[in-house]
Amino acid sequence: MPRAPLAAVLLAALAAAQSTPTYPNLVYANLGGEPLELDLYLPPNAPAPFPTVVWIHGGSWSGGARFPLPDEAAQLLGHGIAVASVDYRLTRDDGLYPGFLVTFPAQIHDVKGAVRWLRANATQYGLDANRIGAFGRSAGGHLAALLATSGGVSSLEGSVGGNLGFSSVVQCAADWFGPTELLQLDPDFTDPPGQQAYYDPPGSAASHLIGFDQPGQGLGVLREHASDPNAPYPYYLALARAANPITWIDAGDPPLFVAHGADDTTVPMRQSERFIEALTVANAPVTWDRALGYGHGLDGAHALAVDLFFRQRFFGACTVESACAGSASTGVCPCANFGGVGHGCANSVAWSDGALLTAGGAEASSLTLLALGLPSTTGCIVMQGSSTVAPSLWGDGQRCIGGVLVRIAYVQAAAGSVRFPDPAAGDPSIQDRSAQRGAPIPPGATRHYQVYYRNSAAAFCPAPLGGTFNATNAVSVVWP
C-alpha cells in the first residue's frame, strides 16, 4: 500500500486537534493590578485526570503571545494530554506591571508561578498534578529548559501567584532551539549557515533580558569583562549565568528532548550542542534531535518526535531505552565518522550527526519507532533482535542487535525520516508484525531495534573501511 508523506499525515491529525481553549483567560497571578493569564486546553476524547504540558511561546522574550496554540503543541490534545499556554512578562512591557520588573528572572518566576497554579487547581480542572511537562520554542524553549534544570533552585522560584505550598518542578520538558548560554550566543554562530540575529549589542534581545542594555553595555561588553571585579559587571554576569539552563544541570533533572535546526541563523545550533554535552556529562536523561535542513523552525517528523516523547513520558506502557550510540566515546564507526549523542554513526548527509532512532507511545499496541537524520529518500529496514551484541562494524556504521533477528518492515524514507507502524499505511503493530514473522513477543520480554539504511555515497566512507549502508542507534523495549 502506498505510504502517505509523513508531513501530510501529521497535518491531517493536527487539523483535527482542538484549537479553541476549553478555559480561556484563566488568571494565575496579578502583578500590580495587571493579570497574568493562561489558556487551558483539555483533550476532547480522553478520561481525566490529564497530564499537562505547559506551552511557553517564543518571541525573543519581548514579543509573542499565548494564542493561537501552534500545531506542535495542539497535536498533544489528540493523545490525551492537556495543554496550558501561558503568559509571562515581556521585556517590552516595562511599566505595565507597577512595582514589578520585566527583566530576568521575571520570566522564569512567572512560568514557575503558572506551574504551581496548575497544581493548586488540578482537581478543579481534571489535571494530574503528578504529570506536568513543559515545551517551548526559541525564547520559550529557553524557559522550558530552564524550568527543567532549575527545579528546587530557590533564587529562581519567586512568589508570583502564590501557591507556594505547591511544587514548580516538571516531570519532563522539550526545548526547541532555545538559547542555553547567553554570553556565548554571538560567538557560537558559524558560517555556514551564517547569522541573522545579533546578541552582543546593547539593543539586542538577550541584553534587554538581563537589563544590561544601555549605551556602552550589552552582552559583548559583559563578556569582555567576565573577570572584572568592578561594578556593575559581577552583578550582571551572575544574572546572565542564572538565566542559562546549562548552569543548573544535574543528574536529577527530568528527561529532556532537545531539537535544533542545523541551518538556524537566529539561535546558533551550538547553543543546543553545549546543552547536550553538559547534560551528558551530568548523566541527565536527554534525547538530541539535530534537525538537518531546518532553520529557526521545525515541523513534520520533528513534531512527531516531540509527541512521542511526551506520550512515552506520561503514559508509556513499554519501557524504552536508547543504546549503541555511535559517539566518539562508545562507537566503532569505521571512518571515525562518529555521531552525536544518542545517534548512530554519521552518514553522508551534510552536517550529519548520524541517524537517530526513538520510540514512544501510550500503549504497547501503538508503540512507534521513528528514525530521523536519514538520507532524504533512502530505503530502510526496521530490524528486531532478541539480544544485544558488542558493536561491530557494519558498512559505514555499527550493528549491535543479535539473537533471533526479525525483519519488521522495509520502509522508504520521506524527507529523511521513517516511522513504523504508520497508521496511514495500514501497518500492524510491532507486536503483531513480529508474530506474523514467526517470532511472537512474550509478556515481559525485551526486544532490541535498529534501522538499517542505504547510504549510497560511496566516497563518504570508502571500502575497505566502510560500505554504502549504515545504521541508527539501537532502542531496547521491554514489552508488557
Secondary structure as GFF3:
##gff-version 3
##sequence-region A 1 480
A	DSSP	alpha_helix	6	15	.	.	.	ID=ss1
A	DSSP	beta_strand	23	31	.	.	.	ID=ss2
A	DSSP	beta_strand	34	41	.	.	.	ID=ss3
A	DSSP	beta_strand	50	56	.	.	.	ID=ss4
A	DSSP	alpha_helix	71	74	.	.	.	ID=ss5
A	DSSP	three_ten_helix	75	79	.	.	.	ID=ss6
A	DSSP	beta_strand	82	86	.	.	.	ID=ss7
A	DSSP	three_ten_helix	91	93	.	.	.	ID=ss8
A	DSSP	alpha_helix	106	120	.	.	.	ID=ss9
A	DSSP	alpha_helix	122	125	.	.	.	ID=ss10
A	DSSP	beta_strand	127	137	.	.	.	ID=ss11
A	DSSP	alpha_helix	139	149	.	.	.	ID=ss12
A	DSSP	three_ten_helix	154	156	.	.	.	ID=ss13
A	DSSP	beta_strand	172	176	.	.	.	ID=ss14
A	DSSP	three_ten_helix	182	184	.	.	.	ID=ss15
A	DSSP	alpha_helix	205	210	.	.	.	ID=ss16
A	DSSP	alpha_helix	219	224	.	.	.	ID=ss17
A	DSSP	alpha_helix	233	242	.	.	.	ID=ss18
A	DSSP	three_ten_helix	245	248	.	.	.	ID=ss19
A	DSSP	beta_strand	256	261	.	.	.	ID=ss20
A	DSSP	alpha_helix	269	281	.	.	.	ID=ss21
A	DSSP	beta_strand	286	291	.	.	.	ID=ss22
A	DSSP	alpha_helix	301	315	.	.	.	ID=ss23
A	DSSP	beta_strand	319	323	.	.	.	ID=ss24
A	DSSP	beta_strand	356	360	.	.	.	ID=ss25
A	DSSP	three_ten_helix	364	366	.	.	.	ID=ss26
A	DSSP	beta_strand	368	372	.	.	.	ID=ss27
A	DSSP	beta_strand	379	385	.	.	.	ID=ss28
A	DSSP	beta_strand	387	394	.	.	.	ID=ss29
A	DSSP	beta_strand	397	402	.	.	.	ID=ss30
A	DSSP	beta_strand	406	412	.	.	.	ID=ss31
A	DSSP	beta_strand	418	420	.	.	.	ID=ss32
A	DSSP	three_ten_helix	423	425	.	.	.	ID=ss33
A	DSSP	alpha_helix	430	436	.	.	.	ID=ss34
A	DSSP	beta_strand	446	454	.	.	.	ID=ss35
A	DSSP	beta_strand	469	471	.	.	.	ID=ss36
A	DSSP	beta_strand	474	478	.	.	.	ID=ss37
###
